[in-house]
Amino acid sequence: MSLPVDMSTTLGNAWFPTPIFTASGCASSGKELAQFFPLNQVGAIVTKSVMSKPRHGRPTPRMAETPSGMLNSIGLQGPGIDAFLANDVPWLIEQKARVIVSIAGETVEEYSTLARKLRSVSGISAVEVNISCPNVENRGLVFACDPESSRRVIDGVRKTIGGELPIIAKLSPDVTDLPAIARGVVDA
């Protein structure tokens, strides 16, 4: 007789039955995956990054197949935070999914505004902060390319949320000094 392995894990004060989460963006808000399996069978659904206002994203084509996989540049298409909180989050909670909401912004203040809106929503397990977005206040430099910008974004979100929700920083792989970026985020 073999005993099942307990794969459960915690992130801050949030509990997950398994450490297997969807990747932000790949499953939008989970509806695409619900036809294949119950969403409560994965650790969490990490939503597509949502911004303050609705966005159409980039024109097509947005994806290209390569010999080693697929490249995409969707452009953060989405309904905006208000429609997302009114429609997508309640549906995910109905599915008994654990929800990690991914947020994206063009300014440090936009990230804090998004975090403020999430703070009062019950059923959210954590917040992913997508810092691989252009910083319009700094010549369009991607937040995740600069340790200080990365730190400021995460610090603003942390101060807004307090200890209510765990924060996950979504780093960008295309930087010259990833450890420096990670240190900036951890310092926040």
N, C-alpha and C positions, 0 to 999 in steps of 0.2 A: 504494500500500500504506500503510495507516494503522497506527500502533502503538497498542496499547491504553494507556490512561492508568492509571498506577499510583495507585490511590486509597488505598493502605495508609497507616496512621498509627500513631503510638505514643502511649501515655498512661503516663508514667513508664517503667517497664521492660516494660510490656505492649504487644504488637504486635497490630494489628487489620487485616484485609485491606481494610476500608472504614470510613469514619467513620459509617456508618449503623447505629445501634443501635435496638432496640425501646425504647419508653418503659416505665418501671416501672409495673406494674399492668395495662397494656393487654393483655399477652400472658400473664399469670399466670407460669407457669414454662416457657413455650414450647410445651407440648404442643398447645395450640390452633392454633398456627401451623404445626406440623410437617406437617399435612395439605396445606398449600398450597405449601411450598417447603422445601428442606433448610436446617436452621437454621444450618449453617456458611456459608451464602451472605450472611448479614448480618454486620456487624462484631462485634456482640455481642448476646446476649439479656440484657436487664436484667430481673431477676426482679421479681415483685410483692414489695413490702416484707414482710419477715418479722420477727416479734417473738419474744421468749423463749418465750412460752407460746402454745398454740393459741387462736385467737379466732374467734368466730362472725360478727363484724361486725355491721353495722346490720340492723334488720328491713327487709323490702321495703315499698315500692318504694325502690330504691337509685339509679335512674337516671331522668332526665327529658330528653326531647328539647326543644330550644329552636330558635328560628329560625336561630341561628348555630352550632348544634352540639349537644353533649350535655353534661349535667352529671351527675356521679356522686358518691356519698358511700357507699362500700362499707364503711368502718369497719375497714380493715386485717384483713379475714378471712384466716386462714391456719392452717397446720398447726403452727406453732411451729418454732423453729430445729432441734431435734433430728430431728423427722420430715422436715423440709425437707432437711437434710444427708444423711439416710439414703436418701431417695427421689428427690427432684427433681434435686439436683446430679449424682448419678451418671448419671441418665438424660440430662441435658443434655450431659455429657461423652461419653457413648456416641454422641450425635448429632454429636460433634466441634464443638459450639458453643463459642464463647468466652463465658464466664459472668461477668456482673457481678451480684453479690448485693446487693440493696437491703435495708438493715436499718432498723428503726424501734423507738423505745423511748419509755417514759414517764418515764424518769429518765436522767441522764447516765451513771450506773453501768450501766444496762441496755444502753445503746449499747456501752460498753466490754466488757461480758460477751459480747455478740453478736460483736464484733470479735475477741475472744479465741478464740471457737469457730471463726471463719472462718480465722484465721491458720494453722492446721495442715491445712487442706483443700487438697489439690492440685487443679489444674485451674481454680481461680478466677482470673480476670484482674484484677478490681478490686472495690472495695466502694463502693456508693452509700449515702450516709447521708441518710435521709429525715428532715429536721428540721422538717417541717411537721406534727409531732405535738404534742399537748398535753403540757406539762411538769407532771406531777402534783405535783412538789415546789414549783412556783411558781404556785399557784392555777389551774392548767390553762392558763396562757398558752402559746401555741404557741412552741416553741423558735425557729422561724424568724422570729418577730416581734420578737426581742430580740437585738441584736448580741452581748451578753455570753453569753447562753445558747447561741447558735449557736456561738460560739467555744469554749465549754467542751465542748460535745458533740464537735466536730471535733477539738479538742485531745486529749480522752480517747481517741478512736478512733485518732488518729495515734500517740499514745504506746503504745497497745496493739499496733497492727499494726507499728509501726516503718516501715521502708522496704520491707517485703515486698510490699505491694499498693498500687496507686494508690487514692486516696480521692476520690470525687466527692460534693460536697455538693448535695443536692436542695433547692433553695430554694423558698420559697413566693411566688407572684406577688402575693398580697393583703396586702402590707405597705406602710407609708407611706414607708419610706426603704430601698429595696432596696440601694443602694450601701453603706449603713452595715452592713447584714447581711452583704453580700459581703466587706466589709473585715474584719469579725470572723472570718469563715470563713478568709479568706486569711491573717490573722495567726496563726491556729492552726497 
